[in-house]
Amino acid sequence: MSFSISINPGSGPALGATEANAASNIRQFVADLGERGIPATFQREEEEYDYGDGRYAFTVTTSEDDVEFTVQMPGLPLDRVRWLGQDQDIWQFPRLYVDGSSWIWYFALNQFEDDDAPSRQPNNTVRGGEPYQFTRVTGADPEAGDRDDD
C-alpha cells in the first residue's frame, strides 16, 4: 500500500512552465496589487535566482514606500495560477513564493499590505467567498472529535 501526504499543496514543480507565461503572470499580479491600492513595478531577476522548478524570479517594488519583494512566479498559464477563491479548487493551483514563503495567488497579494490591513488578519474574507473560519481546539479529546467552534 502506498500513499502520499501533501503538506503544502501546490508547492511542487510547475511542470510545463515557460518564462513567457511567468512574465505575463507577474504583469497581472502587479495589476492586482494596483487594484488593492498598492502601485508597484517589477523587473526580471537573473536566471540564477530562479528556483528551477518552473518558477521564475522577479523583484516587485512598491511605488509608495519603495519596498522590494522577491516573487517566484510559476510559468503556467494565468488561469492555472491566479486563484481568487471564486469557484476555483485551491488544490489545483501552484504556489508563488514571496520572499521565500509560499502562498496561493490571493494570499500572496496580501503579503504586500501593511501588517494591520484587514487582509492580514485571521478570518479575512476571500472576495466572492465565505469568511475563513479557524477552529480552536481547547483541551478537547481529539479522538472523540470534540471541538470548540468559535
N, C-alpha and C positions, 0 to 999 in steps of 0.2 A: 504494500500500500504506500502510495506516495502522495504528498500534498505540499502546498507552499503557503506561506503566510506573507502577506504584504503589509508592512508597517506604514509606509508612505506610498500609497498607490500613485502612479504617475511619475515616480522619481527615476524609473529605469531609462534605458536608452530610447531616444526618439528615432526609431528606425525609419529610413527613407527621407530623412530631413535634408533640406537644402539651405544654403546661406541666403539665397534669394527670398525664400519663404520667411526666414528669420528676420531679414531686413524689412519685409512688408509687415510682419507682426509687430516689430518694435515701433514702426510708424503708428500703427493702430493703438498700441499701448500708450504711447505719448499723447495721442489724441484723446484717449480715455482719461488720462491724467488731466488734460486740459478741461474736459467736461466736468471734472470734480473741482475745478478752480485751481489746479496746480500746473501752471505752464512749465514746460520742460523742453529740453533739446536732447539729442542723442548723438553719439558717434560710435562707429565700429572700432572695437579694440583689435590689437594684433591677434593673429590666429593662435599664437602660443598661449593666449589666455582662455581659449575655448575649452570647455570641459571634454570635448572629443567624443561625445555620446549623442550628437545631433543637436546640441545646444551651442549657441554662438554668443560670444561676449560683446556687450555694448556698455558704454558709460552713459547713464541718463543723468542729466544735470537739471535740477530745479532752477527756474529762472529767477524767482524772487529772492531766494536765500543762497543760491549758488552751491547747494549741497549735491555731491556726486554719489551715485549708486551704481554698482556693477550689476548688470542684469544678464543672466544666461538665458537667452530666448530659444525655445525649441523651434527648429526649422521645418515644422509641419505646416500644412495649410491652416489658415486662420480659423476656419470653422472647427478644426480639431484641437485648437489651443485655447481659444478665448471662451472660457467658462464664465457665465454671468448668473447662473442659477435659474435660468428660465427654461424649464422643461428640458434640462440637459442632465445626463448621467455623469456625475463628477468622476466616477471611476474610470471613465473613458478618456480623460484629459491628462496631458502631461503637466508636470510642474515646471514653473520658471524658478530660477534661483536669483534672489535679491541679496546681494552682499553675503552669499554663501548659504542662506537659508531657503528652503524650498517652499513654494506657495503655488496654489492654483491661481489662475489669472486674476480673478476678482479680489482675492486676498493679497496678491502681490501688489495690486494698486494701493491697498490700504497701508502698505509699508512706507509710502511716500507722504502720508499725512502726519500731522502733529500727534504726539502721544495722547493728547487729551481729546482728539477727534472722536465723534461717536462711532465711527467705523473701527476704531482701535479698541473698543470696549467690549466686554462679554455681552452676549445676547444681541449683537447687532443684527440688522435685517438685511438679507440679500434682496436687492431690487427685484420685485416680482415674486418674491417667495415669502415664506413664513419666518418669523424670528427664530434664530437658533436657540434651542433650549439646552442648557447644560444640566446634567443630573448630578446631584451631590449625594454621595454615599456617606451616611453618618452612623458608623458603628453597627451597621446592619449585617445580618448573616448573608454573605454573598451566595451561599448555596441555596438559601431559601428565596433568593431573588428580592429581598426587602430593599426598597429604595426610597429615598426622600426626594420626591419630585417637586421642587420649588419652582 
